[in-house]
Amino acid sequence: MKQMKLAVMQPYFFPYIGYYSILKNVDKYIYLDNVQYIRHGWINRNRILKASGEIDYMIVPVKKHSRNTPINEIEIDSSQNWQKKILNQLVVYKKFAPYYTEVFDIVQSVLQTPQKYISQLNIQADNLIMKYLGFDTPTEIFSESNLNCAEPKEADEWGLNIALALDNVTEYWNAPGGKDFFNAEKYSSRGIKLNFVKNNLTPYKQKISKSRVELPFEAGLSIIDVLMFNPKEKVIAMLDDFNFI
């Protein structure tokens, strides 16, 4: 039986490059969309640059919901013209980003495709970015899967129980923020190596302002910023520029 590297992540809105490092380099990627939605996280917002070079937030408004509502039931608030606002925020890249047109078209395609739920929007965005960059990691949406996995007793057991249900997982990859959260012994005792993947956030020429003042590089912005300023081949190399910590 083929050994498998697995990642289980929540569906984020045009997340930073570290998210895509994991997505590109595992054998199977599962969107954990049935866990509680956390406000002020990265499910419906991310960071780009303003014309001044300062940080700006692009946000998809969501409808009011109870605190325990899972991600896959969070509805987009379509009463607001949020698509136009985000696209207008991206226009500041037009004069300075060499890959503005093709990346803007991707974002526009995502935003203008009607979606009821934020999770659907985010997964569609990932699919188009994978297609643009030329990789096709198999993905699955947990709430739509037929996986017969045990109910987790603790939050760090979601990945473990899904891995055990798949039967042939030998490595579980996760973002570096989980290093102090996961109990590695739970995984190793079941023959699964737990890897925390830290992308090196390779600096790139990130010019956005007409000012001659050299602005500091802003690392960890939305993948949109990376794609705007870099050719596909370089982005692929950046996705592979990571360490296990």
VEXDO-623968 format. One line per 5 residues: number of its first residue (from 1); their letters; for each residue x, y, z of N, C-alpha, C. Coordinates in Angstrom, 1 decimal, decimal comma. Layout:
residues N
NUM) a) X Y Z X Y Z X Y Z | ... .
END
This chain:
residues 245
1) mkqmk) 0,8 -1,2 0,0 0,0 0,0 0,0 0,9 1,2 0,0 | 0,6 2,2 -0,9 1,3 3,4 -1,0 1,3 4,3 0,3 | 2,4 4,7 0,8 2,4 5,6 1,9 2,0 7,0 1,5 | 1,4 7,7 2,5 0,8 8,9 2,2 1,1 10,0 3,2 | 1,4 11,2 2,6 1,5 12,5 3,4 0,2 13,2 3,4 .
6) lavmq) -0,3 13,5 4,6 -1,7 14,0 4,7 -1,6 15,4 5,4 | -2,5 16,3 5,0 -2,7 17,6 5,7 -4,2 17,8 5,8 | -4,6 18,3 7,0 -6,0 18,6 7,2 -6,1 20,0 7,7 | -6,7 20,9 6,9 -6,7 22,3 7,2 -8,1 22,9 7,0 | -8,3 24,0 7,7 -9,6 24,7 7,5 -9,5 25,5 6,1 .
11) pyffp) -10,6 25,8 5,5 -10,5 26,5 4,2 -10,4 28,1 4,5 | -9,2 28,6 4,2 -9,0 30,0 4,4 -9,2 30,9 3,1 | -9,3 32,2 3,3 -9,6 33,1 2,2 -8,2 33,6 1,6 | -7,9 33,1 0,4 -6,6 33,5 -0,2 -5,5 33,6 0,8 | -5,2 32,5 1,5 -4,2 32,5 2,6 -2,8 32,8 2,1 .
16) yigyy) -1,9 32,9 3,1 -0,5 33,2 2,8 0,2 32,0 2,2 | 1,5 32,2 1,8 2,2 31,1 1,0 2,4 29,9 1,8 | 2,6 30,0 3,1 2,8 28,8 3,9 1,7 27,7 3,8 | 0,5 28,2 3,6 -0,7 27,3 3,4 -0,5 26,5 2,2 | -0,1 27,2 1,1 0,1 26,5 -0,2 1,3 25,7 -0,3 .
21) silkn) 2,3 25,9 0,6 3,5 25,0 0,7 3,0 23,6 1,1 | 2,1 23,6 2,1 1,6 22,3 2,5 0,7 21,7 1,5 | -0,2 22,5 0,9 -1,1 22,0 -0,1 -0,4 21,4 -1,3 | 0,7 22,0 -1,7 1,4 21,5 -2,9 2,2 20,2 -2,6 | 2,7 20,1 -1,3 3,7 19,0 -1,1 3,2 17,8 -0,3 .
26) vdkyi) 1,9 17,7 -0,1 1,3 16,5 0,5 0,7 15,7 -0,6 | 0,3 14,4 -0,2 -0,3 13,5 -1,2 -1,8 13,6 -1,2 | -2,3 14,1 0,0 -3,8 14,3 0,1 -4,1 15,4 1,0 | -5,0 16,3 0,7 -5,3 17,5 1,5 -6,8 17,5 1,7 | -7,2 17,6 3,0 -8,6 17,5 3,4 -9,0 18,8 4,0 .
31) yldnv) -10,1 19,4 3,5 -10,6 20,7 4,1 -11,5 20,3 5,3 | -11,0 20,8 6,5 -11,8 20,5 7,7 -12,8 21,7 7,8 | -14,0 21,4 7,3 -15,0 22,5 7,2 -16,1 22,4 8,2 | -16,1 21,4 9,0 -17,2 21,2 10,0 -16,9 21,6 11,4 | -15,8 22,3 11,6 -15,4 22,8 12,9 -15,9 24,2 13,1 .
36) qyirh) -15,9 24,7 14,3 -16,5 26,0 14,7 -15,8 27,1 14,0 | -16,5 28,0 13,4 -16,0 29,2 12,8 -15,5 30,2 13,9 | -14,3 30,7 13,7 -13,8 31,6 14,7 -13,7 33,0 14,1 | -14,3 34,0 14,8 -14,3 35,4 14,3 -12,9 35,9 14,3 | -12,6 36,9 13,4 -11,3 37,5 13,3 -10,2 36,6 13,0 .
41) gwinr) -10,5 35,5 12,4 -9,5 34,6 11,9 -9,2 34,8 10,4 | -8,9 33,8 9,6 -8,5 33,9 8,2 -9,5 33,3 7,3 | -10,7 32,9 7,8 -11,7 32,3 7,0 -12,3 33,2 6,0 | -12,5 34,5 6,4 -13,2 35,4 5,5 -12,4 36,7 5,3 | -11,1 36,7 5,5 -10,3 37,9 5,3 -8,8 37,6 5,1 .
46) nrilk) -8,1 38,5 4,5 -6,6 38,4 4,4 -6,0 39,7 4,1 | -4,7 39,7 4,1 -3,9 41,0 4,1 -3,3 41,2 2,7 | -3,4 42,4 2,2 -2,8 42,9 1,0 -2,1 44,2 1,3 | -1,7 44,9 0,2 -1,0 46,2 0,4 -1,9 47,4 -0,1 | -1,8 48,5 0,6 -2,4 49,7 0,2 -1,4 50,4 -0,8 .
51) asgei) -1,9 51,5 -1,4 -1,0 52,3 -2,3 0,1 52,9 -1,6 | -0,1 53,1 -0,3 1,0 53,7 0,6 2,1 52,7 1,0 | 1,8 51,4 0,7 2,7 50,3 1,1 2,3 49,8 2,5 | 1,3 50,3 3,1 0,8 49,8 4,4 -0,1 48,6 4,2 | -0,4 47,9 5,3 -1,2 46,8 5,3 -2,7 47,2 5,1 .
56) dymiv) -3,4 46,4 4,2 -4,8 46,6 4,1 -5,5 45,2 4,2 | -6,7 45,2 4,6 -7,5 43,9 4,8 -8,6 43,8 3,7 | -8,6 42,7 3,0 -9,8 42,5 2,2 -10,7 41,5 2,9 | -11,9 41,8 3,0 -12,9 41,0 3,8 -14,1 40,6 3,1 | -14,5 39,4 3,3 -15,8 38,9 2,8 -16,8 39,0 3,9 .
61) pvkkh) -17,8 39,8 3,9 -18,8 39,9 5,0 -19,6 38,6 5,1 | -19,9 38,2 6,3 -20,7 37,0 6,5 -21,9 37,4 7,3 | -23,0 36,6 7,2 -24,2 36,8 7,9 -24,0 36,5 9,4 | -24,9 37,1 10,2 -24,9 36,8 11,6 -25,2 35,3 11,8 | -24,6 34,8 12,9 -24,7 33,3 13,1 -24,4 33,1 14,6 .
66) srntp) -24,8 31,9 15,1 -24,6 31,6 16,5 -23,1 31,3 16,6 | -22,6 31,3 17,8 -21,2 31,2 18,1 -20,7 29,8 17,7 | -21,5 28,8 17,8 -21,1 27,4 17,5 -21,3 27,0 16,1 | -21,6 27,9 15,2 -21,8 27,5 13,8 -20,6 27,0 13,1 | -20,6 25,9 12,5 -19,4 25,4 11,8 -19,1 26,2 10,5 .
71) ineie) -17,9 26,1 10,1 -17,4 26,9 8,9 -18,3 26,6 7,7 | -18,7 25,4 7,4 -19,4 25,1 6,2 -20,9 25,6 6,2 | -21,3 26,2 7,3 -22,7 26,8 7,4 -22,6 28,3 7,5 | -21,4 28,9 7,4 -21,3 30,3 7,4 -21,6 30,9 6,1 | -22,7 31,7 6,0 -23,2 32,2 4,8 -22,5 33,6 4,5 .
76) idssq) -22,2 33,8 3,2 -21,7 35,1 2,8 -22,9 36,1 2,8 | -22,6 37,3 3,2 -23,6 38,4 3,2 -23,7 39,1 1,8 | -24,5 38,6 1,0 -24,6 39,1 -0,4 -25,4 40,4 -0,5 | -25,8 40,9 0,6 -26,5 42,2 0,6 -25,5 43,4 0,4 | -24,2 43,1 0,6 -23,2 44,1 0,4 -22,4 43,9 -0,9 .
81) nwqkk) -22,0 44,9 -1,5 -21,2 44,8 -2,7 -19,7 44,7 -2,4 | -19,4 43,6 -1,7 -18,1 43,3 -1,2 -17,1 42,9 -2,3 | -17,7 42,3 -3,4 -16,8 41,9 -4,5 -16,1 43,1 -5,1 | -16,9 44,1 -5,4 -16,4 45,4 -6,0 -15,4 46,0 -5,1 | -15,6 46,0 -3,8 -14,7 46,7 -2,9 -13,3 46,0 -2,9 .
86) ilnql) -13,3 44,6 -2,9 -12,1 43,9 -2,9 -11,3 44,1 -4,2 | -12,0 44,0 -5,4 -11,4 44,3 -6,7 -10,8 45,7 -6,8 | -11,5 46,6 -6,2 -11,0 48,0 -6,2 -9,7 48,1 -5,3 | -9,7 47,3 -4,2 -8,5 47,3 -3,4 -7,3 46,8 -4,1 | -7,5 45,9 -5,1 -6,4 45,3 -5,8 -5,9 46,2 -6,9 .
91) vvykk) -6,6 47,2 -7,3 -6,2 48,0 -8,4 -4,9 48,7 -8,2 | -4,6 48,9 -6,9 -3,3 49,6 -6,6 -2,1 48,8 -7,1 | -2,3 47,5 -7,3 -1,2 46,7 -7,8 -0,9 46,9 -9,3 | -1,9 47,5 -10,0 -1,9 47,5 -11,5 -0,6 48,1 -12,1 | -0,1 49,2 -11,5 1,0 49,9 -12,1 2,3 49,3 -11,8 .
96) fapyy) 2,4 48,5 -10,8 3,7 48,1 -10,3 3,9 46,5 -10,3 | 2,8 45,8 -10,4 2,9 44,3 -10,3 2,9 43,7 -11,7 | 3,9 43,0 -12,1 4,0 42,5 -13,5 3,0 41,4 -13,9 | 2,5 40,8 -12,9 1,5 39,7 -13,2 0,1 40,1 -12,7 | -0,1 41,4 -12,7 -1,4 41,9 -12,2 -2,6 41,3 -13,0 .
101) tevfd) -2,5 41,4 -14,3 -3,7 41,0 -15,1 -4,2 39,6 -14,9 | -3,3 38,6 -15,0 -3,7 37,2 -14,8 -4,2 36,9 -13,4 | -3,5 37,5 -12,4 -3,9 37,3 -11,1 -5,2 38,0 -10,7 | -5,4 39,2 -11,2 -6,7 39,9 -11,0 -7,8 39,1 -11,6 | -7,6 38,5 -12,8 -8,6 37,7 -13,5 -9,0 36,5 -12,6 .
106) ivqsv) -8,0 35,9 -11,9 -8,3 34,7 -11,1 -9,2 35,2 -9,9 | -8,8 36,3 -9,3 -9,6 36,8 -8,1 -11,0 37,2 -8,6 | -11,1 37,8 -9,7 -12,4 38,3 -10,2 -13,3 37,1 -10,5 | -12,7 36,0 -11,1 -13,5 34,8 -11,4 -14,0 34,2 -10,1 | -13,2 34,2 -9,1 -13,6 33,6 -7,8 -14,8 34,4 -7,2 .
111) lqtpq) -14,6 35,7 -7,1 -15,5 36,6 -6,5 -16,8 36,7 -7,2 | -16,8 36,6 -8,5 -18,0 36,7 -9,3 -18,8 35,4 -9,6 | -18,2 34,3 -9,1 -19,0 33,1 -9,1 -19,9 33,0 -7,9 | -21,2 33,0 -8,1 -22,1 33,0 -6,9 -21,8 31,8 -6,0 | -21,6 32,1 -4,7 -21,4 31,0 -3,7 -22,2 31,4 -2,5 .
116) kyisq) -22,9 30,5 -1,9 -23,7 30,8 -0,7 -22,8 30,8 0,6 | -21,8 29,9 0,6 -21,0 29,7 1,8 -19,6 30,2 1,6 | -19,0 30,7 2,7 -17,6 31,1 2,6 -16,6 30,0 2,3 | -16,9 28,8 2,8 -16,1 27,7 2,6 -16,0 27,3 1,1 | -17,2 27,4 0,4 -17,2 27,1 -1,0 -16,4 28,1 -1,8 .
121) lniqa) -16,4 29,3 -1,4 -15,7 30,4 -2,1 -14,2 30,1 -1,9 | -13,7 29,8 -0,7 -12,3 29,6 -0,4 -11,7 28,4 -1,2 | -12,5 27,3 -1,2 -12,0 26,1 -1,9 -12,0 26,3 -3,4 | -12,9 27,0 -3,9 -12,9 27,4 -5,3 -11,6 28,2 -5,7 | -11,3 29,1 -4,8 -10,1 29,9 -5,0 -8,8 29,1 -5,0 .
126) dnlim) -8,7 28,1 -4,1 -7,6 27,2 -4,0 -7,5 26,4 -5,3 | -8,6 25,9 -5,8 -8,6 25,1 -7,0 -8,0 25,9 -8,2 | -8,5 27,2 -8,3 -8,0 28,0 -9,4 -6,5 28,4 -9,3 | -6,1 28,6 -8,1 -4,6 28,9 -7,9 -3,8 27,7 -8,2 | -4,2 26,5 -7,8 -3,5 25,3 -8,1 -3,4 25,1 -9,6 .
131) kylgf) -4,5 25,4 -10,3 -4,5 25,2 -11,8 -3,6 26,2 -12,4 | -3,6 27,5 -11,9 -2,7 28,5 -12,4 -1,2 28,1 -12,3 | -0,9 27,6 -11,1 0,5 27,2 -10,8 0,9 25,9 -11,4 | -0,1 25,0 -11,7 0,3 23,8 -12,4 0,5 22,6 -11,5 | -0,2 22,6 -10,3 -0,1 21,3 -9,5 -1,5 21,0 -9,2 .
136) dtpte) -1,7 19,7 -8,8 -3,1 19,2 -8,7 -3,2 18,2 -7,5 | -2,8 18,6 -6,4 -2,9 17,8 -5,2 -4,3 17,3 -5,0 | -4,6 16,0 -4,8 -6,0 15,6 -4,5 -6,5 16,2 -3,2 | -7,7 16,8 -3,3 -8,3 17,4 -2,2 -9,7 16,8 -1,9 | -10,1 16,9 -0,7 -11,4 16,4 -0,3 -12,0 17,3 0,8 .
141) ifses) -13,3 17,4 0,8 -14,0 18,2 1,7 -14,6 17,3 2,8 | -14,2 17,5 4,0 -14,5 16,5 5,1 -16,0 16,3 5,2 | -16,8 17,4 5,2 -18,2 17,3 5,5 -18,9 16,5 4,3 | -18,2 16,4 3,2 -18,8 15,7 2,0 -18,2 14,3 1,8 | -17,3 14,0 2,7 -16,6 12,7 2,5 -17,3 11,6 3,2 .
146) nlnca) -16,9 10,4 2,9 -17,6 9,2 3,6 -16,6 8,6 4,6 | -15,7 9,4 5,1 -14,7 8,8 6,0 -15,4 8,4 7,3 | -15,1 7,2 7,7 -15,6 6,7 9,0 -14,6 6,8 10,1 | -14,5 8,1 10,6 -13,4 8,3 11,6 -14,0 8,6 13,0 | -13,3 8,2 14,0 -13,8 8,4 15,4 -13,9 9,9 15,7 .
151) epkea) -14,9 10,2 16,6 -15,1 11,5 17,1 -13,9 11,9 17,9 | -13,3 13,1 17,7 -12,1 13,5 18,5 -12,5 13,9 19,9 | -11,7 13,5 20,8 -11,9 13,9 22,2 -11,3 15,2 22,5 | -10,2 15,5 21,8 -9,5 16,8 21,9 -9,2 17,3 20,5 | -9,0 18,6 20,4 -8,9 19,3 19,1 -7,8 18,8 18,2 .
156) dewgl) -6,7 18,3 18,8 -5,5 17,9 18,0 -5,7 16,4 17,5 | -6,9 15,9 17,8 -7,2 14,5 17,3 -7,9 14,4 16,0 | -8,4 15,6 15,5 -9,0 15,6 14,2 -8,1 15,0 13,2 | -6,9 15,5 13,1 -6,0 15,0 12,1 -5,6 13,6 12,3 | -5,4 13,2 13,5 -5,1 11,8 13,8 -6,2 10,8 13,4 .
161) niala) -7,4 11,2 13,8 -8,5 10,3 13,5 -8,8 10,2 12,0 | -8,6 11,3 11,3 -8,8 11,2 9,9 -7,7 10,4 9,2 | -6,5 10,6 9,7 -5,4 9,8 9,2 -5,6 8,3 9,4 | -6,1 7,9 10,6 -6,3 6,5 10,9 -7,4 6,0 10,0 | -8,4 6,8 9,7 -9,5 6,3 8,8 -9,0 6,1 7,4 .
166) ldnvt) -8,0 6,8 7,0 -7,5 6,6 5,6 -6,6 5,4 5,5 | -6,0 5,0 6,6 -5,4 3,7 6,8 -3,9 3,7 6,3 | -3,5 4,5 5,4 -2,1 4,4 4,9 -1,3 5,7 5,1 | -1,7 6,5 6,0 -1,0 7,8 6,3 0,2 7,5 7,1 | 1,4 7,9 6,6 2,6 7,8 7,4 3,2 9,1 7,9 .
171) eywna) 2,7 10,2 7,3 3,1 11,6 7,7 1,9 12,5 7,8 | 1,9 13,3 8,8 0,8 14,3 8,9 1,5 15,7 9,0 | 1,2 16,6 8,0 1,8 17,9 7,9 0,8 18,9 8,5 | 1,4 19,9 9,2 0,6 20,9 9,8 1,4 22,2 9,8 | 0,6 23,3 9,9 1,3 24,7 10,0 2,1 24,8 11,3 .
176) pggkd) 3,1 25,7 11,3 3,9 25,8 12,5 3,2 26,3 13,7 | 2,1 26,9 13,6 1,3 27,4 14,8 0,8 26,3 15,6 | 0,8 25,1 15,0 0,2 23,9 15,8 1,3 23,2 16,6 | 2,5 23,6 16,6 3,6 22,9 17,2 3,4 22,8 18,7 | 2,9 23,8 19,4 2,6 23,8 20,8 1,2 23,2 21,2 .
181) ffnae) 0,5 23,0 20,1 -0,9 22,6 20,3 -1,1 21,0 20,2 | -0,3 20,4 19,3 -0,4 19,0 19,0 0,4 18,2 20,0 | -0,1 17,0 20,3 0,6 16,1 21,1 1,2 15,0 20,2 | 2,5 15,2 19,9 3,2 14,4 18,9 3,2 12,9 19,2 | 3,1 12,6 20,5 3,1 11,2 21,0 1,9 10,5 20,5 .
186) kyssr) 0,7 11,2 20,4 -0,5 10,5 19,9 -0,3 10,0 18,5 | 0,4 10,8 17,7 0,7 10,4 16,3 1,7 9,4 16,2 | 2,9 9,6 16,8 4,0 8,6 16,7 3,6 7,3 17,2 | 2,8 7,2 18,2 2,4 5,9 18,8 1,6 5,1 17,8 | 1,0 5,8 16,8 0,2 5,1 15,8 1,0 5,0 14,5 .
191) gikln) 2,3 5,3 14,5 3,1 5,1 13,3 3,0 6,3 12,3 | 2,6 7,5 12,8 2,5 8,6 12,0 3,4 9,7 12,4 | 4,3 10,2 11,5 5,2 11,2 11,8 4,5 12,6 11,7 | 4,7 13,4 12,7 4,1 14,7 12,7 5,1 15,8 12,3 | 4,8 16,4 11,2 5,7 17,5 10,7 5,0 18,8 10,7 .
196) fvknn) 5,8 19,8 11,2 5,3 21,2 11,2 6,1 22,0 10,2 | 5,4 22,5 9,2 6,0 23,1 8,0 6,1 24,6 8,1 | 7,3 25,1 8,1 7,5 26,6 8,2 8,1 27,1 6,9 | 7,3 27,8 6,1 7,8 28,3 4,9 8,8 29,5 5,2 | 9,8 29,6 4,4 10,8 30,6 4,7 10,5 32,0 4,3 .
201) ltpyk) 9,3 32,2 3,7 8,8 33,5 3,3 9,8 34,3 2,5 | 10,3 33,7 1,4 11,4 34,3 0,6 11,0 35,7 0,2 | 11,9 36,7 0,5 11,6 38,1 0,1 11,6 38,2 -1,4 | 10,8 39,1 -1,9 10,7 39,4 -3,3 10,5 40,9 -3,5 | 10,7 41,3 -4,7 10,5 42,8 -5,0 9,1 43,1 -4,9 .
206) qkisk) 8,7 43,9 -3,9 7,3 44,1 -3,6 7,0 45,6 -3,7 | 7,1 46,2 -4,9 6,9 47,6 -5,1 5,4 47,9 -5,3 | 4,9 48,8 -4,5 3,5 49,2 -4,6 3,3 50,7 -4,6 | 4,3 51,4 -4,2 4,2 52,9 -4,0 5,0 53,6 -5,0 | 4,5 54,8 -5,4 5,3 55,7 -6,3 6,4 56,4 -5,6 .
211) srvel) 6,4 56,3 -4,3 7,5 56,9 -3,5 8,8 56,3 -3,7 | 9,9 57,1 -3,7 11,2 56,6 -3,9 11,8 56,0 -2,6 | 11,1 56,1 -1,6 11,5 55,6 -0,3 11,4 54,1 -0,3 | 12,4 53,4 0,0 12,4 51,9 0,0 11,6 51,4 1,2 | 10,5 50,8 0,9 9,7 50,2 2,0 10,1 48,9 2,4 .
216) pfeag) 10,0 48,5 3,7 10,4 47,2 4,2 9,5 46,1 3,5 | 10,1 44,9 3,3 9,3 43,8 2,8 8,3 43,3 3,8 | 7,0 43,2 3,3 6,0 42,7 4,2 5,8 41,2 3,9 | 6,2 40,4 4,8 6,1 38,9 4,7 4,8 38,4 5,1 | 4,4 37,3 4,6 3,2 36,6 5,0 1,8 37,2 4,6 .
221) lsiid) 1,9 38,0 3,5 0,6 38,5 3,0 -0,2 37,4 2,3 | -1,3 37,8 1,8 -2,1 36,8 1,0 -1,3 36,3 -0,2 | -1,6 35,1 -0,6 -1,0 34,6 -1,8 -1,2 35,5 -3,0 | -2,2 36,3 -3,0 -2,4 37,2 -4,1 -1,2 38,1 -4,3 | -0,6 38,6 -3,2 0,5 39,5 -3,3 1,7 38,8 -3,9 .
226) vlmfn) 1,9 37,6 -3,5 3,0 36,7 -4,0 2,8 36,6 -5,5 | 1,6 36,2 -5,9 1,4 35,9 -7,3 1,5 37,2 -8,2 | 1,1 38,3 -7,7 1,2 39,6 -8,4 2,6 39,9 -8,8 | 3,6 39,6 -8,0 4,9 40,1 -8,2 5,9 39,1 -8,7 | 5,5 37,8 -8,8 6,4 36,7 -9,2 5,9 35,8 -10,3 .
231) pkekv) 6,8 35,4 -11,2 6,4 34,4 -12,2 6,0 33,1 -11,6 | 5,3 32,3 -12,3 4,8 31,0 -11,7 6,0 30,1 -11,3 | 7,1 30,1 -12,1 8,2 29,2 -11,8 8,8 29,6 -10,4 | 8,9 30,9 -10,2 9,5 31,4 -8,9 8,5 31,1 -7,8 | 7,3 31,2 -8,0 6,3 30,9 -6,9 6,4 29,4 -6,5 .
236) iamld) 6,5 28,6 -7,5 6,7 27,1 -7,2 7,9 26,9 -6,4 | 9,0 27,5 -6,7 10,3 27,4 -5,9 10,0 27,9 -4,5 | 9,3 29,0 -4,4 9,0 29,6 -3,1 8,1 28,6 -2,2 | 7,2 27,9 -2,9 6,4 26,9 -2,2 7,2 25,8 -1,6 | 8,3 25,5 -2,3 9,2 24,4 -1,9 10,3 24,8 -0,9 .
241) dfnfi) 10,3 26,1 -0,6 11,3 26,7 0,3 10,8 26,7 1,7 | 10,9 25,5 2,4 10,4 25,4 3,7 11,3 24,5 4,5 | 11,1 24,5 5,9 11,8 23,6 6,8 10,8 23,0 7,7 | 11,1 21,8 8,2 10,4 21,2 9,3 10,9 21,7 10,6 | 10,0 22,1 11,5 10,5 22,6 12,8 10,0 21,8 13,9 .
END
